[in-house]
Amino acid sequence: MLNQAEVMIRYIVAISCYVLSGTATVTGNLAGLCGVLGTVELVTGIMRYSPLMELLDRYGPVLMKFHNYLATGTKSLWK
């Protein structure tokens, strides 16, 4: 679940994407990408649910261990 501040950020990003593509500030493939991104952000804001946030909450510690493993070059991943 997203809190109120995260929902407002989603709305602002969605409106910004729609304005950028609607005013022809961006054109072509980038405008299409802005439309898709705006729609995704609007839906996650309305539903107050973000699959990406859920994945980060669930697998964040594992990803951090993997990142540290890559950064330090240690021999064992699960020390």
C-alpha positions in Angstrom: 0.0 0.0 0.0 1.2 3.5 -0.9 0.9 6.3 1.6 -0.7 9.7 0.8 2.6 11.3 -0.2 3.4 8.5 -2.6 0.0 8.7 -4.2 0.3 12.4 -4.7 3.7 11.9 -6.4 2.1 9.3 -8.7 -0.6 11.8 -9.7 2.0 14.6 -10.3 4.1 12.3 -12.5 1.0 11.1 -14.5 -0.2 14.7 -15.1 3.4 15.7 -16.1 3.6 12.9 -18.6 0.2 13.7 -20.1 1.1 17.4 -20.4 4.5 16.6 -22.0 2.9 14.5 -24.7 -0.3 16.5 -25.0 1.5 19.8 -25.7 3.9 18.2 -28.2 6.9 18.9 -26.1 7.9 15.4 -26.8 6.9 13.6 -30.0 7.2 10.2 -31.6 8.1 7.2 -29.6 8.9 9.2 -26.5 5.4 10.7 -26.5 4.0 7.2 -26.7 6.3 6.1 -23.8 5.1 9.2 -21.8 1.5 8.1 -22.4 2.1 4.6 -21.2 4.1 5.8 -18.2 1.4 8.3 -17.3 -1.2 5.6 -17.5 0.8 3.2 -15.3 1.4 5.9 -12.7 -2.2 7.0 -12.7 -3.4 3.5 -12.1 -0.9 2.8 -9.3 -2.0 6.1 -7.7 -5.7 5.3 -7.9 -5.3 1.7 -6.7 -2.8 2.8 -4.0 -0.8 -0.2 -4.9 2.5 -0.6 -6.7 3.9 -4.0 -7.7 7.4 -2.5 -7.9 7.2 -1.3 -4.3 5.9 -4.7 -3.2 8.8 -6.5 -5.0 11.3 -4.1 -3.4 9.8 -4.7 0.1 9.8 -8.5 -0.4 13.2 -9.0 -2.2 15.0 -5.8 -1.1 17.3 -7.5 1.5 18.3 -10.3 -1.0 19.0 -7.7 -3.7 21.2 -5.7 -1.3 23.2 -8.8 -0.4 23.7 -9.5 -4.0 24.7 -5.9 -4.7 27.2 -6.0 -1.8 28.5 -9.3 -3.2 29.1 -7.8 -6.6 30.6 -4.6 -5.1 33.1 -6.3 -2.7 34.0 -9.3 -4.8 33.8 -11.8 -1.9 33.8 -15.5 -2.6 30.6 -16.4 -0.7 27.3 -14.7 -1.3 25.6 -15.7 2.0 28.3 -14.9 4.6 
